[in-house]
């Protein structure tokens, strides 16, 4: 089996972060993804070359000079046979290459033309540089991250780049593929700020309902609440998510805490946090993991990446795989029938060989 996207051909214009991640997901689902990149690979601001190569799994990679008219002509031929084009350049770059959507959809009207940017293809910010942290800052989300009294905490690059960008691009592509059966190809404009905003719909709903408080007060899910945060143990950390009353009662019972003040009065949160912190600090992470084993209290150990991959649950689910000798998360989601092949490392190819196959 090759996955539910078997037979779908994707041409990827190599980019950073969310663009290769989205194409990795499409490849994981069985699509035939061919990445076009400039010769020489990429070097990050820290001087490490091709650090993103783990995102290239499952596809062929072609080094191509995009300043060469013959290369552009060959790419146009590939696009006439492709189902999807994914590009993450700044707005206007593809147009200057002669590969903008107006030109391409003329000779490939069936194509799904997916564009990944931070700010979108229109508006006064479309040419402004940015990263995940900037898109979150402008969307109101960054201000909501981190406990009261501390600066906002960047959530790695998971929320804007990969949640709001990569995953919304994949959703857009799949929706456009479905709609293509009725109307043909079209452009998917995936802006990380737009997608991140949709991810925060629950917080917008809470704000409208009066559940979301100003930053200086703290909120339920930002690390301010003593029943939804992390605590230091004698040798590590645990995560506590005891929002519901039964979970909270079980939590304080295991911790052997009595006569605590009302947890829904935010004025009591510092007192509650100090009480829980003192108890958790008295024992090791392993001891608390054992104490809460089988107890419905929403308490788990905070694992690092290596521990997560070795955990018995991850082994049961086969949540991690080795690709080229490197441990990586396994493809998701799972399918009962259309099971994709195991992911493999990216392999070098050429435009001619792909053209011969796709023609």
C-alpha positions in Angstrom: 0.0 0.0 0.0 1.1 3.5 -0.7 -1.3 5.6 1.3 -4.5 7.5 0.5 -2.7 10.0 -1.7 -1.2 7.4 -4.0 -1.0 8.7 -7.5 -1.1 12.4 -6.5 2.0 14.2 -7.9 3.4 17.2 -6.1 6.1 19.6 -7.2 7.7 21.4 -4.3 9.7 24.5 -4.6 12.2 24.1 -1.7 11.7 26.5 1.2 12.1 26.6 5.0 10.1 25.3 7.9 6.4 25.0 7.0 6.8 24.4 3.3 8.9 21.3 3.5 6.9 20.2 6.5 3.6 20.3 4.5 5.2 18.4 1.7 6.5 15.8 4.1 3.0 15.2 5.4 1.8 14.9 1.8 4.6 12.4 1.1 3.8 10.5 4.3 0.3 10.1 3.0 1.5 8.5 -0.2 1.8 11.4 -2.6 4.7 11.4 -5.1 6.6 14.6 -4.0 9.5 16.0 -6.1 11.4 18.8 -4.4 13.1 21.5 -6.6 16.0 23.2 -4.8 18.8 25.5 -5.6 22.2 23.7 -5.8 24.3 23.7 -2.6 21.6 23.0 0.0 20.8 25.4 2.9 22.9 26.8 5.7 21.1 28.2 8.8 21.9 31.4 10.7 23.8 29.2 13.1 26.1 27.9 10.4 24.7 24.3 10.4 24.0 23.0 6.9 20.8 21.2 5.9 19.5 21.0 9.5 16.0 20.8 8.1 16.8 17.7 6.0 14.6 15.5 8.3 11.7 17.3 6.8 12.6 16.1 3.3 11.8 12.4 3.9 9.8 10.5 1.4 10.6 12.4 -1.8 13.1 12.9 -4.6 15.2 16.0 -4.6 16.4 17.8 -7.8 19.1 20.5 -7.7 18.1 23.1 -10.3 19.3 26.5 -11.4 16.1 28.7 -11.4 17.9 31.4 -13.3 18.3 29.1 -16.3 15.5 29.5 -18.9 15.9 25.8 -19.9 15.2 24.8 -16.3 12.1 27.0 -16.1 10.9 25.4 -19.3 11.4 21.9 -17.9 9.6 22.9 -14.7 6.6 24.1 -16.8 6.6 20.6 -18.4 6.6 19.0 -15.0 3.8 21.2 -13.8 1.6 20.2 -16.8 1.7 16.6 -15.3 1.6 17.6 -11.6 -1.5 17.7 -9.4 -0.1 20.2 -6.8 2.5 22.9 -6.7 3.7 24.1 -3.3 5.9 27.2 -3.0 6.9 29.3 0.0 8.8 32.2 -1.6 8.0 35.8 -0.9 5.1 37.2 -2.9 6.2 38.0 -6.4 9.2 35.6 -6.7 7.3 32.9 -8.7 5.9 35.6 -11.0 9.4 36.9 -11.7 10.4 33.3 -12.6 7.6 33.1 -15.0 5.9 30.5 -12.9 3.2 32.6 -11.2 -0.4 31.2 -11.0 -1.8 33.2 -13.8 0.9 31.8 -16.2 0.8 28.2 -14.9 -2.9 27.8 -14.6 -3.2 28.7 -18.3 -1.4 25.6 -19.4 -2.2 23.5 -16.3 -5.8 24.3 -15.4 -6.1 21.2 -13.3 -3.3 22.3 -10.9 -3.7 23.1 -7.2 -1.3 26.0 -6.7 -0.5 26.2 -3.0 1.3 29.3 -1.7 2.8 29.5 1.8 3.6 32.8 3.4 3.6 34.5 6.8 1.3 37.4 6.0 -0.6 36.2 2.9 -0.5 37.2 -0.8 -2.2 40.5 -0.3 -2.2 43.4 2.1 0.4 45.9 3.2 2.4 43.3 5.2 2.9 40.8 2.4 6.6 41.8 1.8 7.5 42.3 5.5 10.0 39.7 6.8 9.0 37.6 9.8 9.2 34.3 11.7 6.8 32.3 13.8 7.3 34.6 16.8 6.3 37.7 14.7 3.2 36.2 13.2 2.0 35.1 16.7 2.8 38.6 18.1 0.7 40.3 15.4 -2.2 37.8 15.8 -2.7 38.3 19.6 -1.6 34.8 20.4 1.9 35.4 21.7 0.6 37.8 24.4 -1.6 34.9 25.7 1.4 32.5 26.1 3.2 32.2 29.4 2.0 32.8 33.0 1.1 36.1 34.5 4.1 38.1 35.7 6.5 36.7 33.1 7.2 37.7 29.5 5.3 35.9 26.7 6.9 32.5 25.9 7.5 31.5 22.2 6.1 28.0 21.6 9.0 26.8 19.5 7.8 27.2 15.9 4.8 24.9 16.3 1.9 27.3 16.3 2.3 29.7 13.4 4.8 27.9 11.2 3.6 24.4 11.5 0.1 24.6 12.9 -1.1 27.8 11.2 1.0 27.3 8.2 1.9 23.8 7.2 -1.2 22.0 8.5 -3.6 24.7 7.1 -1.9 24.4 3.7 -2.4 20.7 3.8 -6.0 21.2 4.6 -6.4 23.7 1.8 -4.7 21.4 -0.7 -6.9 18.4 0.2 -10.0 20.5 0.1 -9.0 22.0 -3.3 -8.3 18.5 -4.6 -11.8 17.4 -3.7 -13.3 20.5 -5.2 -11.2 20.0 -8.4 -13.5 17.2 -9.5 -16.2 19.8 -10.1 -14.4 23.0 -11.1 -10.6 22.5 -11.9 -7.5 23.9 -10.3 -7.1 27.0 -8.1 -4.8 28.9 -5.8 -4.5 28.1 -2.1 -3.3 31.1 -0.2 -2.0 29.8 3.2 -1.0 32.6 5.5 0.5 31.6 8.9 -1.2 34.5 10.6 -4.6 33.4 9.3 -4.1 29.8 10.3 -2.7 30.7 13.7 -5.8 32.8 14.3 -8.1 29.9 13.6 -6.1 27.7 16.0 -6.9 30.3 18.7 -10.6 30.2 18.1 -11.2 28.6 21.6 -9.5 31.5 23.2 -11.5 34.0 21.1 -14.6 32.2 22.2 -13.6 32.3 25.9 -12.8 36.0 25.5 -16.3 36.7 24.2 -17.8 34.6 27.1 -15.8 36.4 29.7 -13.6 33.5 30.6 -10.4 35.0 29.2 -8.8 37.6 31.5 -6.1 40.3 30.8 -2.6 39.0 30.7 -1.6 40.5 34.1 -4.3 38.4 35.7 -3.4 35.0 34.2 -5.6 32.4 32.5 -6.5 28.8 32.7 -4.2 27.4 30.0 -1.2 29.8 30.0 0.6 28.3 33.0 -0.8 30.7 35.6 -3.4 28.3 37.0 -1.9 26.0 39.7 -3.9 23.1 38.4 -2.7 23.5 34.8 1.1 24.0 34.8 4.4 22.2 35.4 6.1 21.5 38.7 9.7 20.7 39.6 10.3 17.4 41.2 13.5 16.4 43.0 15.0 15.5 39.6 12.8 16.6 36.8 9.3 18.0 36.1 5.7 16.8 36.0 2.8 18.3 34.0 -0.5 18.8 35.8 -3.7 19.3 33.9 -6.4 18.9 36.6 -9.0 21.2 35.2 -12.1 19.2 36.0 -13.2 18.8 39.6 -12.8 15.0 39.9 -9.2 15.3 38.6 -8.4 18.1 41.0 -9.8 16.0 44.0 -7.7 13.0 43.0 -4.7 15.3 42.6 -4.8 16.8 46.0 -5.7 13.4 47.6 -2.5 11.8 46.2 -0.5 14.9 47.3 -2.1 14.6 50.7 -3.1 18.3 50.8 -5.9 19.5 53.0 -7.8 22.7 53.7 -6.8 24.4 50.4 -8.6 27.7 49.5 -11.0 28.0 46.5 -9.1 27.3 43.4 -11.4 29.3 41.2 -10.6 32.5 43.0 -7.5 33.7 41.1 -6.4 35.6 44.2 -5.7 32.1 45.7 -3.5 30.8 42.9 -0.2 31.8 44.4 -1.0 30.0 47.7 -2.1 26.9 45.8 0.9 26.9 43.6 3.3 27.2 46.5 1.5 24.3 48.3 1.7 22.0 45.2 5.2 23.0 44.4 6.4 22.1 47.9 4.9 18.7 47.7 6.2 17.8 44.2 9.7 18.9 45.2 9.8 16.3 47.9 10.1 13.3 45.6 11.5 12.3 42.3 9.7 12.4 39.0 9.7 8.6 38.9 8.1 8.5 42.4 5.3 10.8 41.4 4.8 8.9 38.1 4.3 5.8 40.2 2.1 7.5 42.7 -0.3 8.8 40.0 -0.2 5.6 37.9 -3.9 4.5 37.4 -5.2 7.7 39.1 -7.4 10.0 37.0 -5.6 13.3 37.9 -4.0 14.3 34.5 -0.5 14.1 35.9 2.3 13.0 33.6 6.1 13.1 33.6 7.7 15.8 31.4 9.8 13.8 29.0 12.6 15.1 26.7 12.7 14.0 23.1 14.8 10.9 23.7 12.7 9.8 26.6 9.5 10.3 24.6 10.8 8.0 21.8 11.8 5.3 24.4 8.6 5.4 26.4 6.7 2.1 26.5 3.5 3.9 25.2 5.4 5.2 22.2 6.8 1.7 21.5 3.3 0.2 21.7 1.9 2.8 19.2 5.1 2.7 17.1 5.0 6.5 17.3 8.6 6.9 16.2 10.6 5.4 13.3 14.2 5.4 12.1 14.8 7.0 8.8 18.4 6.9 7.7 19.5 5.9 11.2 17.8 8.9 12.8 14.8 8.7 15.1 11.8 10.7 13.8 8.1 10.9 14.6 6.1 8.3 12.5 3.6 9.5 9.9 0.2 10.5 11.2 -2.8 10.0 11.2 -3.2 6.3 11.0 -5.5 4.5 8.4 -7.2 1.2 8.6 -6.8 0.4 4.9 -4.8 2.9 3.0 -1.6 2.3 5.0 1.4 4.4 3.6 4.8 2.9 3.1 7.4 3.4 5.8 9.1 6.8 5.3 12.6 6.8 3.6 15.3 9.4 3.2 15.1 11.9 0.4 16.9 10.7 -2.7 18.6 12.7 -5.5 16.9 12.7 -8.9 16.8 14.7 -12.2 14.2 16.6 -14.1 14.6 14.3 -17.1 14.0 11.2 -15.1 10.9 12.6 -13.4 9.6 13.9 -16.7 10.0 10.5 -18.3 8.0 8.9 -15.4 5.3 11.6 -15.2 4.8 12.0 -19.0 
